[in-house]
Amino acid sequence: MATTGTFLLAAPGHWNSKRLAAAVVIALALQSLVLPCLCDVGRAKMVFAVVFDLLIAVRAGMAYLARERGSGWKFYAWLLGASPLWIEAVAYLILGEV
């Protein structure tokens, strides 16, 4: 139980929502710089990246509502940070050399 004056979700063991939100902002910036090109492939990569970011946001919201403990947010932060690289890799595997 949290003591008076402390923010419950900032307690040790809870998800760090502020750092995960920062990771989302950084990932969006990296995705905007790395993924776009003026073609349908670039548009498809950006749509995939935004949908992926929204899925991460929904998952973080579920963790917030369920008051999940643990360091699962770190996995999602790394996944978001590396997303421009692996989205390019998946596009290459699916579409071939573009």
C-alpha positions as CSV (number, residue, x, y, z in Angstrom):
1,M,0.0,0.0,0.0
2,A,1.3,3.4,-0.9
3,T,2.0,6.0,1.7
4,T,0.3,9.4,1.5
5,G,2.0,11.8,-0.8
6,T,3.6,9.2,-3.1
7,F,2.6,8.5,-6.6
8,L,1.6,4.8,-6.6
9,L,2.8,4.0,-10.2
10,A,6.2,5.6,-9.5
11,A,6.9,3.1,-6.7
12,P,9.7,0.6,-7.3
13,G,8.6,-2.4,-9.4
14,H,5.9,-0.6,-11.3
15,W,6.1,0.3,-15.0
16,N,7.9,3.6,-15.7
17,S,5.2,5.2,-17.8
18,K,7.2,8.5,-18.3
19,R,10.3,6.7,-19.7
20,L,8.1,4.5,-22.0
21,A,6.3,7.6,-23.2
22,A,9.7,9.2,-24.0
23,A,10.7,6.0,-25.9
24,V,7.5,6.3,-28.0
25,V,8.4,10.0,-28.9
26,I,12.0,9.0,-29.8
27,A,10.8,6.0,-31.8
28,L,8.3,8.2,-33.8
29,A,11.1,10.7,-34.5
30,L,13.5,7.9,-35.7
31,Q,10.7,6.3,-37.7
32,S,10.0,9.6,-39.4
33,L,13.6,10.1,-40.3
34,V,14.6,6.5,-41.3
35,L,11.5,4.9,-42.9
36,P,9.8,7.3,-45.3
37,C,10.3,7.3,-49.0
38,L,8.1,8.8,-51.7
39,C,6.6,5.5,-52.7
40,D,4.0,3.0,-51.7
41,V,6.6,0.9,-49.8
42,G,7.6,3.9,-47.6
43,R,3.9,4.6,-46.9
44,A,3.4,1.0,-45.9
45,K,6.4,1.0,-43.6
46,M,5.1,4.2,-41.9
47,V,1.6,2.8,-41.5
48,F,3.1,-0.4,-40.0
49,A,5.2,1.7,-37.6
50,V,2.3,3.8,-36.4
51,V,0.1,0.8,-35.9
52,F,2.9,-0.9,-34.0
53,D,3.3,2.3,-31.8
54,L,-0.4,2.3,-31.1
55,L,-0.3,-1.4,-30.1
56,I,2.5,-0.6,-27.6
57,A,0.4,2.4,-26.3
58,V,-2.6,0.1,-25.7
59,R,-0.4,-2.5,-24.0
60,A,1.1,0.2,-21.7
61,G,-2.4,1.4,-20.9
62,M,-3.5,-2.1,-19.9
63,A,-0.4,-2.3,-17.7
64,Y,-1.3,1.0,-16.1
65,L,-4.9,0.0,-15.4
66,A,-3.9,-3.4,-14.1
67,R,-1.1,-1.8,-12.0
68,E,1.4,-4.3,-13.3
69,R,4.7,-4.7,-11.6
70,G,8.0,-5.7,-13.1
71,S,10.3,-4.3,-15.7
72,G,8.3,-5.2,-18.8
73,W,8.3,-1.6,-19.9
74,K,12.0,-1.9,-20.6
75,F,11.3,-4.6,-23.2
76,Y,8.8,-2.4,-25.0
77,A,11.1,0.6,-24.8
78,W,13.9,-1.3,-26.5
79,L,11.5,-2.7,-29.1
80,L,10.3,0.8,-29.9
81,G,13.9,2.2,-30.1
82,A,15.0,-0.5,-32.5
83,S,11.8,-0.4,-34.5
84,P,13.2,1.5,-37.5
85,L,15.8,-1.2,-37.9
86,W,13.6,-4.2,-37.7
87,I,10.8,-2.6,-39.7
88,E,13.4,-2.1,-42.5
89,A,14.5,-5.7,-42.1
90,V,10.9,-7.1,-42.2
91,A,10.2,-5.0,-45.3
92,Y,13.3,-6.3,-47.0
93,L,12.3,-9.9,-46.1
94,I,8.8,-9.5,-47.4
95,L,9.3,-7.2,-50.4
96,G,12.9,-7.9,-51.3
97,E,15.3,-5.2,-52.3
98,V,13.5,-1.9,-52.6
